[in-house]
């Protein structure tokens, strides 16, 4: 990923928090020398040594998984908050731009089956059920026949993350007056993620 030096995110806690919060990612791999992408939730797990693993699953009908064994190198993209920045918000004439945060995770993928797959699905479901449902349903409440049929239709996988790239493009390179005005304009906007970007800008020092 192209990242100008002053936009490079190096705080590992910030990177981890973004991946956990914006877990609906894009999984990219090569298939017949062409890029193949799937939009899926990925769950971040870490071991006692701090290594990162991403757990996920795709439909068996999605042929992306068929090339995992021969070409295990994959990229997972986590797109964080983002917002349009109007040139009218500067104290000088300028061009429009976009503020955003994102993480790219590169690693090796392996297929997961059996009890390991079910444990991954159980944890993923618990996370999102508890966060979104008024009366969360447990994985083990799913009728066994329904579960058996659905499991045949998915392919689970684990990615061992080998490299991370992260960017935090939040107008850090602007002058203090323009930076402050951008924050105030975003706070007034009802556009998607504008207020969140304003909040992130407020806690990001100028460079």
Secondary structure, DSSP 8 states (H G I E B T S, - for coil): ----GGGB---HHHHHHHHHHT-EEEEEEEETTEEEEEEEE-EEEE-TT--EEEEEEEETTSGGGGGTTT--EEEEEEEEEEEEE-GGGSSS----EEEEEEEEEEEEEEEE-HHHHHHHHHHHHHHHHHHH-TT---GGGS-HHHHHHHHHTEEEEEEEEEEEEEEEESSTTS-HHHHHHHHHHHHH--STTHHHHHHHHHTS---
